[in-house]
Amino acid sequence: MFVDVTGRSLLHDRSAVVTGAAQGIGLAIACAFGLNGASVVVADIDGERADAAAAELVAEGMAAVSIGCDVTVEQDVEAAVGACVSEFGRLDVMVNNAGITRDATMRRMGAAEFREVIDVHLLGTWLGTRSASLVMREQGSGSIINMSSISGKTGNIGQTNYSAAKAGIIGLTKAAAKELGRYGVRVNALQPGLIRSAMTEAMPAHAWESKLAEIPLGRAGEPAEVADVAVFLASDLSSYVSGAAIEITGGRQ
C-alpha cells in the first residue's frame, strides 16, 4: 500500500469501476485499488466470476461489489457506472480494461473476428470513457484509464485486429483528454508489453522466448506491476498527467 504526505492511502475515499476485472490484469488493478483505499465495482462479462472476484476482495477487507457487464452494450456500461454512484456515492476512477483476442493472419481472419476485437476494445473503451465522463464532468474531477498495449505501437503478426484496436485507444485517449480537461477530468492510457498471464503463458514456447529476447530487463512483467501504474494514474500523484500513454514493457520498444 502507498500513502500520501498525510499518511492516508493514495485512493482513500475514492471509488472506481474496473471492466474485465474478474481475472488477470483487471483483477490485479481492482485489488491494488482496494488495497490503496478505494471502493471498487468489479465489472466483467462473466457475472459469476465477477461475483467471486468481488467476494475475494471483500474477504480481504476491501469494499467491492460486482456487476455483469458486456462493454459493447451501452446499457451495461451505464449500469456499471450507475452501480458505482449508487453504492459508493461517486465515480472517481474508470478503468477500461476489458479485452479479447481473436488472433489470425489477415489471410485467415474473417471480418467477424476483426469487428469483434474492435468492438470489445475500441467501442468498449469509448462507451466506458463516455459514460464515466458524464458523471465526472459534473463532479469536476476524475481519472479515466484506458488499457492499450505496446502492440498498438509496434504491431504484431496475426493481430491486425488487436493492434488496430489498441492503436485506436491511444487516439481516443488523447482526444478525450483534450475534451475533458476543462472539467478537471484526466484521461490516460497504459501500454503493457509482455505480461505474465494465463493468456500469454499459453503461447508456444518459441513465441514466448522470442518476445522475451526483445525485453532489456530480461523478463516478463507481472499483472501487479501494471496495477501499480494504474494506482499512480488514479491518484493525485499524477494530477498534471493527462493525454499520456505510459509504456510498461521492461524497456521493449
N, C-alpha and C positions, 0 to 999 in steps of 0.2 A: 504494500500500500504506500502511495505517495501522499505527502502532506504539504500544505501551503505555509506561508510565513506565520499564519495564525495558529498553526498546529492542527487545523482541520483537514480531513481528507479532501483531495482535489475536487471531487464531484459531490461534495456534501450538499444535500437538499436538492439535487438535480434529478431529473427523470429523463429516460431515454427509451427509444424504440430501436431494436436491432432486428433486421429481417434476416432470414436464413440463419437463425440463431440456435437451432436445435442441435447443431454439431459443428465441428471444425472451427474455422476462424471466427464465425459468428458467435458460437458458444464461448470461445475464449474472450471475445470482446465483451459479451454480456457479463461474464464472470469478473473480468477486470473492472468494468464499470461498477458492479456491485461491491467489489472489494474496496473501491475508492469512494463509496458512499452514495452511489446513485441508485435510484429505483428503476427497474428495468422491465419493459414489455418484451418478452421473448416471442417473436413472430416467426412463423415458419409454415410452409405449405403442408407439412406433416404435423397436424394438430396434436396427435398423441405424443410424438417426440418433443414437441414444444412444451406440452404439459410436464413431461418427465424432466426436461431441462430446467424449467422454472422451479419445479419441486426440489431439484438438486440445489439450486441457488438458495431457496428458502431454508432448506435444511442446514445450509452453511451460514445462516443468519442474515441473508441479504433480502431485500424487498424486491419481489418479482412476481409477475403474472404472465400468463401465456395467452396466445390467440393464434388460431389458424389463419394463414394469410397467403394467398396467391398474389404475388406482386404484379402480375399482369392484369389483375382485376381491380379497377379503380375503387369500387366499393370496399374491397378487402383492405386496401391500403388505408383508405379513410377510416375504416373501423379500427385498425391498429393504432393510428394516431389518436382517434377518439378515445380508445381504451386507456391510453396513457394520460390524457387530460382528465378523464372521469375518475381513474383510480388514484392518480398522484397529483392532480391539480394543475399541471402544466406540462409542456414538452420543451425540454432544453436541448436535447440531442437526438438527431435522427441518423442512423447508420443504415445505408442502403447496401446491404451485403449479399443478398440472395443471388444465387447464380447456378448455372448448369453448364455442362459441356456436351457437345454432340460432334466429336472430332471425326474428320474425314478429309481427304484431299478434295479439291474442287471437282475433280472428275467423278468422284463417288458421292459427294454431298448433294442431297436434294434441296430444293428451295424450302421445303418444310423444315428441315434441320437448320437451315440458315435463319429463317424467320423466328423459329422457336428460341434460339440463343439470343438473337437481337431483342426479342420481346422481353425475355426474362431480365437480361442485364440492362439494356438501354431504356426500353419503355418502363420497366420496373423501377429503375433509378429515377427517371423523370417523374413518374407518378409519386414516388416517395418524396422527392425534393419538392414537388409542387404542393402536396398535401401538408407536409411539415411546414413549409414556408408560410402558408396561410395562417397557421397558428402563431408561428414565431414572429412574424412581422407585427402582429397585434401586441405581442409581449414586448417587442423592441429588443429582442435578443434571441440567440440560438446558434447552434453549431450543427451543420449538416455534413456528414462524412460519407463520401461515395467510394465504393470499392472498385477500383480499376485494376490494372495488372501491368507488369512490365511487358506483357505480350502486346498491349496496346501501343507500345513504343517500338518494340523490335519486330513484332510479328512472329508467328510460329507456323511451321509447316503443319498442315492438317487442321489449322484453326483460323481459317479466313473469317468464319462467323464470330468466333470468340475474340480474336484480335480486333476486328472491326468494331464490335460492341464496346470493348474496353477502351479503344481509342476515342470512340464517341462519348464515353463517360467523361473523359478529360475535357472535351469541348463543352459538354453540358455543364460541367462543374465551373469552368471559367466564366461562361455566360451567366449562369445563375448567381455567381459571386458578384458580378457587376450589377445585376438587377437588384439584389437583396442587401447589398452593403449599406445602403442608406437607411435601412430599417434595423441595423445592428445585427444582422444575420450573416454568419460566416459560412462559406461553402468550400470544402477542400476534398481532395481525393488521395487515396492510398494506392500505391502501385507495388504490391508484393511480387517477389520473384519466386524462386523455388522454396515453397513452404511445406514442411513435413505434414502430411495429412493422409487419410485413407485413400483419397483420390490419387495423390502423387505417388504414394508408396505402391500403388497398383501398376505403375508404369513398368514396362520391360526394363530389366537390369541395365541393358546397354543404353537406353534412353536416359535413365537416371544418372548413370555415370557420365554421359556426355554433357548433361546440364551441369552436373556438379563440377566438372572440369572448367567451366566458364566462370566460376564464382571465386573471386580473390580470397575471400575468407575461408574457402575450402570446405564449406558445409552448407546443408540446407537450413533454412530458418525454421523457427517454431511458431505455432499459432500465437503463443503468448507474446512473442516479440512484435507481431503485428498489432496485437491488442494494446501493448504499451504505447505505441504511436497513436492509436485511436484515443487513448486516455489523454494524451497531450493535446490532440486537436479538440477534444471535448471540453477541456479545462481552460481556465484563464491564462495558463502558461502560453497559450497560442492566441492571445487576444488580438494580435495585429497580423495574424496569418489568415489570409483568405484568397481563394483562387489558386491555391498551390496544389501540386501533385508531388507527393513525397514517395520516393522510391525506397523500398525495404527489400534489398536484393543481395546483401552481402558484398556489394561492390560490382555486381554483374551489370553490364551496360547493354 
